Structure formats: structure tokens, C-alpha cells
């Protein structure tokens, strides 16, 4: 299983707009991904409600994971998006 541990770069955490950006990036990757707080239960990273339900705060560590083919590259892109707290989807997602 491929996994990336990353700190949330958005000051407000994964709430509303940042969560929407992240969920859209996950869907665009075409790879099923889970997201969890460090030590917590993983949820579907493609679900807006599941991502919001995590309550991940800015600076908090999260874990992205996937077993699918192409997971390494997809997780690299998603981890970068989360760590940098990008305000819109990069064209290379």
C-alpha cells in the first residue's frame, strides 16, 4: 500500500473550500484514495462529507493511502496540494 503523511497547509484546515479542492483533485486523479488523521480510521478521500467529517485542522498530520495502480504518483500530487495549501486545482492534478 502506498502512503503519504503530510501536514495540512491550509490555515483553516480541511474545511469548506479547501476540502472541495482536495476532493476534486482526488476525483481527477482517477485513483481511489483514503484519508485519515494520524492514528485515526481512514475514510474515502473522494467524499466531501467524509473529508469534512475528519475535522483536520491546519498543521495537523494526515495520512493519504491507496493500493491502486498509479497510487504513487497520485499520492505525490495530492500530498503536495495539501502541504502547500493551494487555493485552486493545479493543471497537473
C-alpha positions, -999 to +999 in steps of 0.1 A: +000+000+000+013+034-009+011+060+018+019+097+023+020+115+056+016+153+053+007+183+074-024+203+063-011+235+047-044+254+048-047+276+079-084+268+083-077+231+078-097+208+055-129+227+057-153+240+030-132+254+001-100+235+009-119+203+013-137+209-020-104+215-038-089+183-023-120+161-031-120+174-067-082+167-070-088+132-057-116+125-082-094+139-110-066+115-101-087+085-110-072+066-081-092+055-050-076+072-020-083+072+017-075+099+041-072+098+079-059+118+108-027+103+121-037+073+141-074+076+130-096+055+109-093+061+071-123+075+051-129+079+014-109+109+002-134+113-027-163+121-004-168+157+006-188+147+037-162+122+048-133+147+044-153+174+063-161+149+090-124+144+097-122+179+112-085+181+101-070+214+113-042+235+098-008+220+106-023+186+116-008+155+101-030+134+078-023+101+061-032+096+024-032+060+012-041+038-018-035+003-031-044+011-067-022+011-098-008+046-102-011+053-065+025+066-060+021+095-085-014+103-074-005+104-037+025+126-045+003+152-063-023+151-035+002+154-008+018+184-025-017+200-028-024+195+009+010+205+022+011+237+001-025+246+008-031+255-028-061+277-034-071+261-067-065+229-086-032+228-103-035+219-140-013+188-134-037+170-109 
